[in-house]
Amino acid sequence: MALVTFSLPPESFRTLRPEPRSRAARPWDVALTVVLLVLLPLLALAATYAGVLLAFAADACGSQTCDTGLMNLGYWIAVIAPWVILAIGVVVAIVRLVRHRLAFWVPLVAIVSMVAAWFVAAAFVGAGVSAS
């Protein structure tokens, strides 16, 4: 019986890739992201407090009819949206930090989103008050 050897053709070696190098963590990005993530719950608390103050818009409904359903929608958006945005922002920022990607912009986007959510909620409440 003849000795049979199996060898790989040279082109098969070209498909082997070296292991990718891990990205180095940027200390300034980690520090800035952590500081912004610590401040983010405080902003969510302030945004929720400002949302609670939207309930006082119902004082204008004494002499006229208002769309209370629309006002309630705006009120609850203003109260709940900051915490939902906070949770999403924290999770995304931590995932990006673990993967060594830039993450400082995630809390900044969350801050802008909280402010925008409050203005959208205030628009709903204002539309409910002026509906007559």
N, C-alpha and C positions, 0 to 999 in steps of 0.2 A: 504494500500500500504506500502510495506516495504521500509525502508530507505536504499538507496544504496550509498555507499561511494567508491570512486575510489582512490586508493593509488598507488604510484610508487613502483615498486619492488626495493629492495636495490641495485641491480647491476646497475640501471640507474644512481645512484648517483656517480658512479665511472667514468662516462663519463664527469662530470663537472670538468673543469680544472681551476685552479686559473689564474688570469690575469698575463701575463708575466711582469716581472720587466723591467723597462726601463734601458737601458745601460747608464752609466755615461759618460759624455763627457770628453775626455782627453785634458786638456788645452795645453799641449805641441804639440799634433797633430793638434789642431785647429790653433795655432800660426804658426807652421811650414808650414802648408798647405796654410795659408793666405799669408805668406811671399813668398812662391814659386809661388803662383798664381799671385802675384803682379809682380814678375820677369818674368813670362812666356810671357807676351806680348812684353817685351823688347827683349827677345830671339827670338820671332817670327819676330819682326822687323829686327833684325840683320840677321836672316836666310833669310828673303826676300831680304835684301840688298845683301847678298852673292849670292842669286839666280839671282838677276839682273846682277851681275858681270859675270855670266856665258854667257851672251850675247856676251862678248868680245871674246869668243872662235870662233866666226864666222870670226874673222880677219884672221884665218888660211885658210879660204876657198877662198882666192883670186886666187891662182894659181891651185887649185884642185877643183874637184866637191865634194860637201858635201851633205849629206842627211838632208835637211833643215826641213823636217817633223819630223824627230827624234830629231833634235836639238830643235825645237819648243816644242815638247812634254816634253823634259827635262827641258827647260826653264820654262814652265808654271807649271810643277810639283814643281819646286824649289820656284816659287813665291806664289802659292796658297796653297800648302800642309801645311806650317806652321800655317796658319790661320785656316784651317780646323782642324788640330790637336789641336790647341789652344781652339777652340770652344768645341770640344769633351772633352778635358781634364778639362776645367772649369765646364762643365755640370756634368761630372762624379764625380769630386771632391766635388762639392756642394751637390749632391745627397748623397754621402757617408758621408759628414759632418752632413747633416740633419738626417740621419739614425744612427748617432753616431758610425760609423765604421771608421777604420783607413783609412785616406785619403792622408797622406803625400806622399805616393808612386805614386799617380796618376800624379801630376805635374812632378815628376822625370821620369816617363815613357813617358810623353809628350815631355820632353826635349830630351830624347834619340831618340824618334820617329822623332822629327824635324831634328836632326843631321843625322839620317839614311835616311830620305827623301831627304835631300840635297845631300848626297853621291849617292843615286840612281839617282837623277836628273842629277848630274854631270857625272855619268856613261852614261846616255842616250845622253847627249850633246857630251861627248867624243867619243861615238860610232858613232854619226852623223858626227863628224869632220873626223874621220878616215875612214869613208865609201867612197871609191873611186872606 
